[in-house]
Amino acid sequence: MSDPPSALRALSHRSFLLFFLGVSVATTGQFMQSLAVPFYVKELTDSNFWVGSTAFAVLIPSLFMTPVAGIWSDRVSRKALLFGSFALQLVASVVYLVLYTSDLLTPWLMLGLQFAVGVASGFQWAPTQAMTVLLVPPEDLVAAVRFVSLSFTAGRALGPAMAGLTLLLWGPGPAFLITTIGFTLGMALMAPMKLRPPVEVKREPFWVQLRQGMDYIRQRPAMRLIMGTSFVVAFSGAVFAFALVASVADDVFSLPDGGLGFLTAIFGVGSLVMGLYVIRFGNRHLRSRVEAASVAVYSLGVLLVGATPWLAVGLVGYFILGLAHMGHGVTVNSALQVQVDERFRGRVMSVWLMSVLLGLPLGSLVGGFLGDLVSMQFVLLLFGGLLAALWVGVVLVRPDGFAGLDGGPD
């Protein structure tokens, strides 16, 4: 029997397959809740600033917990960290469900719960990103990284699509219930997986290790570029697919209750299309060219959504955003995973996640404030312009553009 194609070979490793399935199921439930919360906040308050505040409340603690998780990922079991994060988020989902069904869920209580979810999810992303290398051999790492990105994207597509229909027909309660089921089933699927022992890392004080990780990044221009680009893309682009999608659906397209699921679902479809493409054909393209194209297309998508109140055009714009988001995410993730020294993997991946987690809450607060002060269409056009300026600054002004992303192992 011939070997499976290289793009699919990562799934032939049983533990990685269980990891891929478990994370896909858990994130699907996670995105059900992430859509239900802004939907219910918008319904209760009719305020873009409140919608942005709930995103800020969940993302800021994640920002501060992520470097802790990154350092712990280089010290302790990455599987235990991930399971602990999922278990705490499961408890929060149960509390959401109980309070909602008791008619006790208020905007202030949701802020508090979002903060708790943010603390827990801060321990999710660094071990998720750092675990892949312990599940597959080096020759399958890039393909495995693409599958991990696809698992996140699958949740991003299925979760909102399910949430949109659920919110429209039954409200937030069933969405919170499905989230609890998703975390439970995801952990059950991943329980049997076995990880190779990680490289031993010298145990030093937290701040010493964090500083070493930051110094490691500062000494590498390509990694500095990835961090800066990821922040701007999160602040100016991804914020409309995550934190402010409820505001875009309501203020720009006047969608009915639950209709924001259409935007997030079509974003997920675009991401899935690009994800399947890069898994099959990703090795044919330089990462520098894919990233340059992704930033340009991201800008185009945001500007297109902000340029018209027509839903059909908005759906095209969100599909384009999904394509660009997946292209950008897989490209920078792959570049980091390939180039980083294993001794610094957890810390470097956590700093990258911090750049995203900092951009999203700041973008949600600024965008929500300006959306109430001026309009959400103004915010879309402004942020789309920022993405265009990033593309010009890197591709046309910077001498080597994104070429540093094409490098091999450190």
C-alpha positions in Angstrom: 0.0 0.0 0.0 1.4 3.4 -0.9 1.8 6.1 1.6 -0.9 8.7 2.0 -0.4 12.1 0.3 2.0 14.3 2.3 -0.8 16.9 2.8 -2.9 14.2 4.6 -0.1 12.2 6.2 -0.3 14.2 9.5 -3.8 12.7 10.1 -2.3 9.1 9.9 -0.8 9.8 13.4 -3.5 8.6 15.8 -2.8 11.1 18.6 -2.7 14.0 16.2 -6.0 12.9 14.6 -7.6 12.7 18.1 -6.2 16.2 18.8 -7.5 17.6 15.5 -11.0 16.2 16.1 -11.2 17.2 19.7 -10.1 20.8 19.1 -12.5 21.1 16.2 -15.5 19.9 18.3 -14.5 22.1 21.3 -14.0 25.3 19.2 -17.3 24.7 17.4 -19.0 24.9 20.8 -16.8 27.8 21.9 -17.8 29.9 18.9 -21.5 29.1 19.6 -21.1 30.9 22.9 -18.9 33.6 21.5 -21.7 34.6 19.1 -24.5 34.2 21.7 -22.9 36.6 24.2 -22.6 39.7 21.9 -26.0 38.9 20.4 -27.7 38.9 23.8 -25.7 42.0 25.0 -26.8 43.9 21.8 -30.4 42.7 22.4 -30.4 44.0 26.0 -28.5 47.3 25.6 -28.6 48.2 21.8 -25.1 49.6 22.3 -22.0 49.0 20.2 -19.8 50.1 23.1 -21.4 47.3 25.3 -20.7 44.8 22.6 -17.1 45.9 22.3 -16.8 45.9 26.1 -17.8 42.2 26.4 -15.1 41.4 23.8 -12.6 43.5 25.7 -13.5 41.7 29.0 -12.8 38.3 27.5 -9.7 39.2 25.5 -7.7 41.3 28.0 -7.3 38.6 30.6 -6.4 36.2 27.8 -3.7 38.7 26.8 -2.1 38.6 30.3 -2.6 34.8 30.9 -1.1 33.8 27.5 2.6 34.5 28.3 2.1 32.6 31.6 0.7 29.7 29.6 3.5 30.0 27.0 6.2 29.6 29.7 4.3 26.8 31.4 4.0 25.1 28.0 7.8 24.9 28.0 7.8 23.5 31.6 4.8 21.2 32.2 2.3 19.0 30.4 0.8 20.9 27.5 -2.1 18.4 27.5 -2.9 19.1 31.2 -2.8 22.9 30.5 -5.3 22.5 27.6 -7.6 20.2 29.6 -7.6 22.6 32.5 -8.5 25.5 30.2 -11.4 23.6 28.6 -12.7 22.4 32.0 -12.8 26.0 33.4 -14.5 27.2 30.2 -17.0 24.4 30.6 -17.9 25.5 34.1 -18.4 29.1 32.8 -20.7 27.8 30.1 -22.8 26.0 32.7 -23.1 29.2 34.7 -24.2 31.1 31.6 -26.8 28.4 30.9 -28.2 28.4 34.5 -28.3 32.2 34.8 -30.0 32.6 31.4 -32.6 30.0 32.0 -33.3 31.6 35.4 -33.6 35.1 33.7 -30.8 36.4 35.8 -28.2 37.1 33.1 -27.5 40.8 33.0 -24.9 42.8 30.9 -22.7 43.3 34.1 -22.9 39.6 34.9 -21.8 38.8 31.4 -18.9 41.1 31.7 -17.8 39.2 34.8 -18.3 35.8 33.1 -16.4 37.0 30.1 -13.5 37.9 32.3 -13.5 34.4 33.8 -13.7 32.8 30.3 -10.8 35.1 29.3 -8.6 33.9 32.1 -9.4 30.2 31.3 -9.0 30.6 27.5 -5.6 32.3 28.1 -4.3 28.9 28.9 -5.8 27.3 25.8 -4.0 28.8 22.8 -0.3 28.5 23.7 -0.4 24.8 24.5 -2.6 24.2 21.5 -0.1 25.8 19.2 2.9 24.3 21.0 1.5 20.8 21.2 1.5 20.0 17.5 5.3 19.4 17.4 4.9 16.7 20.1 2.3 14.8 18.0 3.9 14.4 14.6 7.4 13.9 13.3 9.3 17.0 12.0 8.6 16.1 8.3 4.8 16.4 8.9 4.9 19.6 11.1 3.9 22.1 8.5 1.0 20.0 7.3 -0.1 19.5 10.9 0.0 23.2 11.6 -2.3 23.8 8.7 -4.7 21.2 10.0 -4.7 22.9 13.4 -5.5 26.1 11.7 -8.3 24.3 9.8 -9.7 22.9 13.1 -10.0 26.4 14.4 -11.6 27.5 11.2 -14.0 24.6 11.1 -15.3 25.7 14.5 -15.4 29.3 13.2 -17.6 28.2 10.4 -19.9 25.6 12.0 -20.2 27.3 15.4 -21.6 30.6 14.1 -23.7 28.8 11.4 -25.3 26.7 14.2 -25.5 29.7 16.5 -27.3 31.9 13.9 -30.0 29.3 13.5 -30.2 28.5 17.2 -30.4 32.2 18.2 -33.1 32.9 15.5 -35.3 30.0 16.6 -34.7 29.5 20.3 -32.4 32.2 21.7 -29.1 32.0 23.6 -30.0 29.2 26.0 -29.5 26.3 23.6 -26.2 27.9 22.3 -24.8 27.8 25.9 -26.0 24.2 26.2 -24.2 23.2 23.0 -21.1 24.9 24.2 -21.0 22.7 27.3 -21.5 19.6 25.1 -18.7 20.7 22.8 -16.1 21.1 25.6 -17.1 17.8 27.1 -17.0 15.8 23.9 -13.7 17.6 22.8 -12.0 16.5 26.0 -13.3 13.0 25.7 -11.9 12.7 22.2 -8.5 14.0 23.2 -8.1 12.0 26.4 -6.4 8.9 24.8 -3.8 10.9 22.8 -0.1 10.5 23.7 2.5 13.2 23.4 6.3 12.8 22.9 8.3 14.2 25.8 9.2 17.9 25.1 12.8 19.2 25.0 14.0 19.9 28.6 14.0 23.7 29.3 16.1 25.2 32.1 13.8 26.3 34.9 14.3 30.0 35.7 12.1 32.7 37.2 9.0 33.6 35.1 10.2 37.1 34.2 13.6 35.8 33.2 12.1 33.3 30.8 9.6 35.9 29.4 12.5 38.3 28.8 14.5 35.6 27.1 11.6 34.9 24.8 11.1 38.6 24.0 14.9 39.0 23.3 14.8 35.9 21.1 12.1 37.6 19.0 13.7 41.0 18.9 16.9 39.5 17.4 14.9 38.1 14.5 13.4 40.6 12.1 11.0 38.1 10.5 9.5 37.4 13.9 9.2 41.1 14.7 7.4 41.6 11.4 5.0 38.7 12.2 4.1 40.2 15.6 3.5 43.7 14.2 1.5 42.5 11.2 -0.6 40.1 13.4 -1.5 43.0 15.7 -2.6 45.3 12.9 -4.6 42.5 11.2 -6.4 41.7 14.5 -7.1 45.3 15.3 -8.3 46.4 11.9 -9.6 43.2 10.3 -10.4 40.2 12.5 -12.3 42.4 14.9 -15.2 42.5 12.4 -15.4 38.7 12.3 -15.1 38.3 16.1 -16.0 41.2 18.5 -17.9 43.6 16.3 -19.8 41.3 14.0 -23.1 41.8 15.9 -22.7 45.6 15.4 -22.0 45.2 11.7 -25.0 42.9 11.3 -27.3 45.3 13.1 -26.1 48.8 12.2 -24.8 48.2 8.6 -27.2 45.5 7.2 -30.2 45.7 9.6 -30.2 41.9 9.9 -33.0 40.4 12.1 -32.3 38.6 15.4 -29.8 35.8 14.8 -29.0 37.1 11.4 -25.4 37.9 12.3 -24.9 34.1 12.0 -25.1 34.7 8.2 -22.0 36.9 8.3 -20.0 34.8 10.6 -20.9 31.6 8.7 -19.9 33.0 5.3 -16.7 34.2 6.9 -16.1 30.6 8.1 -16.9 29.2 4.6 -14.3 31.5 3.1 -11.8 30.4 5.7 -12.6 26.7 5.1 -12.1 27.2 1.3 -8.7 28.8 1.9 -7.8 26.2 4.5 -8.5 23.3 2.2 -6.5 25.0 -0.5 -3.4 25.6 1.6 -3.5 22.0 2.9 -3.5 20.7 -0.7 -1.4 23.3 -2.5 0.2 25.4 0.2 3.7 24.1 -0.6 3.5 25.6 -4.1 3.6 29.2 -2.8 6.2 31.3 -0.9 4.9 32.3 2.5 6.0 35.9 1.7 3.7 36.1 -1.3 0.7 34.5 0.5 1.0 37.0 3.3 1.3 40.0 1.0 -1.8 38.8 -0.8 -3.7 38.1 2.4 -3.1 41.6 3.8 -4.2 43.2 0.6 -7.3 41.0 0.3 -8.2 41.6 4.0 -8.1 45.4 3.3 -10.3 44.9 0.2 -12.8 42.8 2.2 -13.2 45.3 5.1 -13.6 48.2 2.6 -16.2 46.3 0.6 -18.3 45.6 3.7 -18.1 49.2 4.7 -18.9 50.6 1.3 -22.5 49.5 1.0 -25.6 48.6 3.0 -26.5 45.8 0.6 -26.4 42.4 2.3 -25.3 40.6 -0.9 -22.2 42.7 -1.2 -21.6 42.4 2.5 -21.7 38.6 2.3 -19.1 38.7 -0.5 -17.0 41.0 1.7 -17.2 38.5 4.6 -16.3 35.6 2.3 -13.2 37.6 1.2 -12.4 38.3 4.8 -12.5 34.6 5.5 -10.2 33.8 2.7 -7.7 36.5 3.8 -7.9 35.6 7.5 -7.1 31.9 6.9 -4.3 32.8 4.5 -2.8 35.2 7.0 -3.2 32.9 10.0 -1.8 29.8 8.4 1.1 31.7 6.9 2.4 33.4 10.0 1.8 30.4 12.2 3.7 28.1 9.8 6.6 30.6 9.5 6.9 30.7 13.3 6.5 27.0 13.8 9.2 26.2 11.2 11.7 28.8 12.3 11.5 28.8 16.2 14.0 26.8 18.3 12.1 24.2 20.3 13.5 25.5 23.6 11.6 28.8 23.0 8.5 27.4 21.2 5.9 28.0 23.9 7.1 31.5 24.7 7.4 32.6 21.0 3.9 31.2 20.2 2.5 33.0 23.3 4.0 36.3 22.3 2.4 35.9 18.8 -0.9 35.1 20.5 -0.5 38.2 22.7 -0.1 40.4 19.6 -3.5 39.0 18.3 -5.2 39.2 21.8 -4.0 42.8 22.2 -5.2 43.9 18.8 -8.7 42.4 19.1 -9.8 44.1 22.4 -8.3 47.4 21.4 -10.0 47.2 18.0 -13.3 46.3 19.6 -13.2 49.2 22.1 -12.1 51.8 19.6 -14.4 50.4 16.9 -17.4 50.2 19.3 -16.8 53.8 20.5 -16.4 55.2 17.0 -19.4 53.2 15.8 -21.6 54.9 18.4 -20.0 58.3 17.9 -20.1 58.3 14.0 -21.2 55.0 12.4 -20.1 51.4 11.9 -19.6 52.0 8.2 -17.1 54.8 9.1 -15.2 52.4 11.3 -15.1 49.8 8.5 -13.7 52.3 6.0 -11.2 53.6 8.5 -9.9 50.2 9.6 -9.8 49.0 6.0 -7.6 52.0 5.2 -5.3 51.0 8.1 -4.9 47.6 6.6 -4.1 49.1 3.2 -1.5 51.3 4.8 0.1 48.2 6.4 0.3 46.6 2.9 1.9 49.7 1.4 4.3 50.1 4.3 5.6 46.5 4.1 5.3 45.5 0.5 6.1 48.8 -1.3 8.3 50.6 1.3 10.1 47.9 3.2 13.1 46.7 1.1 12.5 42.9 1.5 8.8 43.0 2.2 7.6 39.7 3.8 10.6 37.7 2.5 11.7 36.9 6.0 8.7 34.5 6.4 10.3 32.2 3.8 13.2 31.2 6.1 13.8 27.7 7.4 14.7 26.4 10.8 16.5 28.7 13.2 
